[in-house]
């Protein structure tokens, strides 16, 4: 699993937006968002740079954990 730190998530709706952003890039990535920890994990083999860009387009910050 790959893990990113996500900034700006404050509610369940935010977490759902981050999850959808990852799915748009890689439908089979199986993202798991941990709102309390501010992290999202997803399958290995997915282009991390594309996921970061998608999360940023959704209005959040993202960086490798």
trRosetta pair geometry for C-beta under 8 A, 3 or more apart (Angstrom, degrees):
i j d omega theta_ij theta_ji phi_ij phi_ji
1 41 4.6 19 170 180 125 115
1 42 6.8 141 -156 67 80 20
1 43 6.7 -60 -112 -106 61 27
1 44 6.5 -94 -74 -41 16 81
2 41 6.7 162 80 -153 43 63
2 42 5.7 -24 59 64 93 74
2 43 7.3 9 14 94 93 22
2 44 6.0 129 -33 -94 91 54
2 46 6.6 -127 25 55 139 99
2 48 5.9 -137 179 -90 153 107
2 51 7.9 140 101 37 137 161
3 39 5.6 -6 -170 -173 102 119
3 40 7.3 162 -151 83 56 41
3 41 4.7 -24 -96 -97 77 85
3 64 7.7 81 88 -163 65 59
3 65 4.1 -41 116 24 103 139
4 39 6.7 156 81 -154 45 67
4 40 5.3 -10 57 58 95 88
4 41 7.9 175 19 -83 64 39
4 48 7.3 156 -71 -154 114 98
4 51 6.8 -163 -29 118 151 123
4 52 6.7 -174 -130 -86 147 82
4 55 7.2 -170 117 -9 153 165
4 62 4.9 13 163 -169 134 100
4 63 6.5 149 -161 72 87 24
4 64 6.2 -67 -113 -104 68 31
4 65 5.9 -173 -134 -32 12 89
5 38 5.9 29 -162 122 76 99
5 39 5.8 -42 -104 -98 49 75
5 62 7.0 158 81 -150 51 50
5 63 5.4 -17 57 64 98 80
5 64 7.4 25 11 107 88 19
5 65 4.7 127 -40 -96 84 74
6 9 5.4 49 115 -17 114 121
6 18 5.6 22 -148 -125 165 148
6 33 7.6 -31 28 -140 151 98
6 38 5.5 -151 64 178 68 70
6 39 6.5 153 12 -110 88 19
6 40 5.5 53 -28 -9 130 104
6 55 6.2 -113 -119 -173 109 142
6 60 5.3 12 -172 153 99 135
6 61 6.8 147 -162 80 47 58
6 62 5.2 -11 -104 -98 71 81
7 38 6.6 29 -89 -169 46 127
7 60 6.3 163 73 -176 51 81
7 61 3.7 -3 51 57 107 114
7 62 7.5 -151 18 -64 73 37
8 14 7.0 -157 123 -156 73 135
8 59 6.7 -141 138 130 149 76
8 60 4.3 -162 66 -128 122 74
8 61 5.7 120 -8 11 113 82
9 14 4.1 162 -140 127 68 129
9 15 5.7 76 -161 -69 128 66
9 18 6.2 -32 -87 -28 126 138
9 33 7.5 -166 -141 -176 161 122
9 35 5.7 -134 138 -136 126 75
9 38 6.1 167 48 -123 113 71
9 60 6.2 23 -52 -124 78 137
10 14 5.6 99 37 -11 55 153
11 14 5.1 109 54 3 65 100
11 15 7.3 -123 105 -2 40 89
11 35 7.6 -30 159 -150 8 140
12 15 5.4 -51 -149 35 38 114
12 16 6.4 40 152 -21 67 102
12 35 6.8 -56 -90 -73 51 157
13 16 5.6 -52 -149 35 33 112
13 17 6.5 37 150 -22 64 103
14 17 5.6 -54 -153 32 33 113
14 18 6.6 32 151 -18 66 103
14 35 7.3 110 78 -124 102 106
14 60 7.1 112 -171 -78 102 128
15 18 5.8 -53 -152 35 33 111
15 19 6.4 36 150 -20 65 105
15 33 4.3 155 -165 121 95 144
15 35 4.6 -63 -71 -76 132 105
16 19 5.5 -51 -148 36 34 115
16 20 6.3 34 154 -18 66 105
16 33 7.8 -133 -63 34 29 156
17 20 5.8 -54 -148 37 30 110
17 21 6.4 36 151 -25 63 104
17 58 5.0 156 156 179 105 128
17 59 7.4 -18 143 45 148 104
17 60 7.5 143 103 -22 115 123
18 21 5.6 -51 -150 30 33 115
18 22 6.8 31 153 -17 64 101
18 31 7.5 -150 126 156 82 146
18 33 5.4 117 84 -106 121 135
18 40 5.5 -143 149 -71 125 142
18 55 5.8 27 -135 -127 82 100
18 58 6.5 170 -88 96 48 153
18 60 6.1 -18 -87 26 102 160
19 22 6.0 -57 -156 34 32 108
19 23 6.4 28 150 -17 66 109
19 31 5.0 178 -135 93 69 127
19 33 5.2 -94 -61 -22 96 126
19 40 7.3 -168 -81 -132 58 123
20 23 5.5 -56 -145 39 35 113
20 24 6.4 44 153 -29 66 99
20 58 7.5 140 77 -109 94 142
21 24 5.8 -47 -153 24 31 115
21 25 7.2 22 152 -11 60 103
21 51 7.5 103 127 -161 95 64
21 54 4.2 153 176 139 94 100
21 55 4.9 129 117 -85 151 52
21 57 7.0 160 -134 64 119 92
21 58 4.3 -89 -73 -31 135 141
21 60 8.0 -145 5 34 162 116
22 25 6.0 -62 -160 38 36 106
22 26 6.6 -40 167 48 71 89
22 29 5.4 -116 156 83 104 146
22 31 3.9 97 84 -61 151 146
22 40 6.4 -164 -50 160 142 140
22 42 5.3 -157 -171 -79 139 148
22 46 7.8 37 -167 161 93 159
22 51 5.6 22 -118 -141 78 105
22 54 6.7 149 -78 94 34 137
22 55 7.3 21 -59 -65 76 96
23 26 7.1 -91 -135 74 26 50
23 27 5.7 47 -172 -116 75 48
23 29 6.7 -144 -95 40 48 107
23 31 6.5 -106 -50 11 77 120
24 27 7.9 33 -107 -71 11 70
24 54 5.7 176 71 -150 113 137
25 29 7.2 29 83 -29 90 146
25 46 6.9 91 118 -173 113 114
25 47 7.2 -121 171 61 123 92
25 50 4.8 147 -148 131 131 109
25 51 5.3 -149 62 -86 163 62
25 54 4.8 -120 -44 -30 118 154
26 29 3.8 84 99 -47 114 112
26 42 7.0 114 72 166 130 136
26 43 7.2 -132 134 52 140 108
26 46 4.3 -73 -34 -125 168 119
26 47 7.7 162 -54 29 121 73
26 50 7.8 109 -34 97 97 125
26 51 7.2 -35 7 -78 113 102
28 43 7.0 -21 121 18 76 154
29 42 4.1 2 164 -171 112 117
29 43 4.8 -146 -151 24 54 98
29 46 4.9 34 -111 -74 114 153
29 51 7.7 136 -138 -97 165 125
30 42 6.3 148 73 -143 61 66
30 43 5.4 80 39 -40 101 103
31 40 5.6 -7 -165 -176 110 107
31 41 7.0 153 -151 80 57 43
31 42 4.5 -24 -94 -87 73 102
32 40 7.0 159 79 -157 44 58
32 41 5.0 -11 56 58 96 94
32 42 7.4 176 17 -73 65 54
33 39 7.6 170 -153 94 49 48
33 40 4.9 -20 -103 -104 71 87
34 37 4.1 7 120 39 123 109
34 38 7.3 -35 95 25 83 21
34 39 4.8 7 52 59 109 89
34 40 7.4 -168 21 -80 69 38
34 41 7.6 39 -9 -5 105 97
35 38 7.4 22 -176 -73 30 43
39 65 5.8 31 -126 -89 114 139
40 55 7.5 -171 29 -97 151 140
40 62 7.7 -35 33 -127 120 116
42 46 5.6 -36 122 36 119 152
42 51 6.7 -171 45 -122 151 153
43 46 5.6 100 77 -21 80 113
46 50 7.6 -113 164 64 82 110
46 51 6.1 63 134 -47 117 126
47 50 4.1 57 96 11 113 114
47 51 6.8 166 93 -14 60 84
48 51 5.5 -56 -150 37 36 112
48 52 6.3 38 153 -21 69 103
48 64 6.9 25 177 -82 145 96
49 52 5.7 -50 -147 34 32 112
49 53 6.5 32 153 -18 63 105
50 53 5.7 -53 -149 37 32 112
50 54 6.3 33 153 -20 65 106
51 54 5.7 -55 -149 36 32 112
51 55 6.4 30 154 -17 66 105
51 62 7.2 -120 123 144 82 156
52 55 5.9 -56 -148 37 30 109
52 56 6.2 29 154 -18 65 108
52 62 4.5 -162 -134 95 72 118
52 63 7.1 59 -126 -87 124 35
53 56 5.7 -57 -146 39 30 111
53 57 6.3 34 153 -22 65 104
54 57 5.6 -51 -148 34 31 113
54 58 6.6 31 151 -19 62 105
55 58 5.6 -56 -154 35 34 113
55 60 5.2 -63 166 72 90 105
55 61 7.8 8 125 124 110 11
55 62 4.0 69 86 -32 143 143
56 59 7.7 107 -179 -29 33 9
56 60 6.7 -107 -96 71 35 54
56 61 6.8 35 -102 -114 83 36
56 62 6.1 -113 -50 21 80 101
